[in-house]
Amino acid sequence: MAERVIAACDGASKGNPGPAGWAWVIGEGAPGEEKAVRWEAGPLGTATNNVAELTALERLLAAVDPGVPMEIRMDSQYAMKAVTTWLPGWKRKGWKTSAGKPVANQELVVRIDELLTGRTVEFRYVPAHQVGGDPLNDYADRAASQAAIVQ
């Protein structure tokens, strides 16, 4: 069993909403020089970028043994905050936002919450589209964009 899985996930929407895709990638190697060793991507039809980002995270969590600790790199502040910062408050408020409105993408957030239960996961924000940026995020970004375009 791996000591720790290093992964990135990303979503893309060409039009927001528009043709969308998701992708995740698992890497191995020295920090900043990781190479993709396992990945998956797929189309979503017409969806928003937030749905694509959350779908990528959900598919990644579903694909990895829950007993293995993970570091997940993401360029989506929304997706990361949704499942780390905002989630506890949404649950307390009966799945309402601070403005009293229904939580967007609740079904995906609930599924991710279920997949996170009992797991050791460290989320790390990585800026998107940076020269010399995170190689795994770049791989996931390209795969998600391709999945959105080719459907």
Secondary structure, DSSP 8 states (H G I E B T S, - for coil): --S-EEEEEEEEESSSSEEEEEEEEEEESSTT--EEEEEEEEEEEEE-HHHHHHHHHHHHHHHS-TTS-EEEEES-HHHHHIIIIIHHHHHHTTSB-TTS-B-TTHHHHHHHHHHHTT--EEEEE--SS-TT--HHHHHHHHHHHHHHHH-
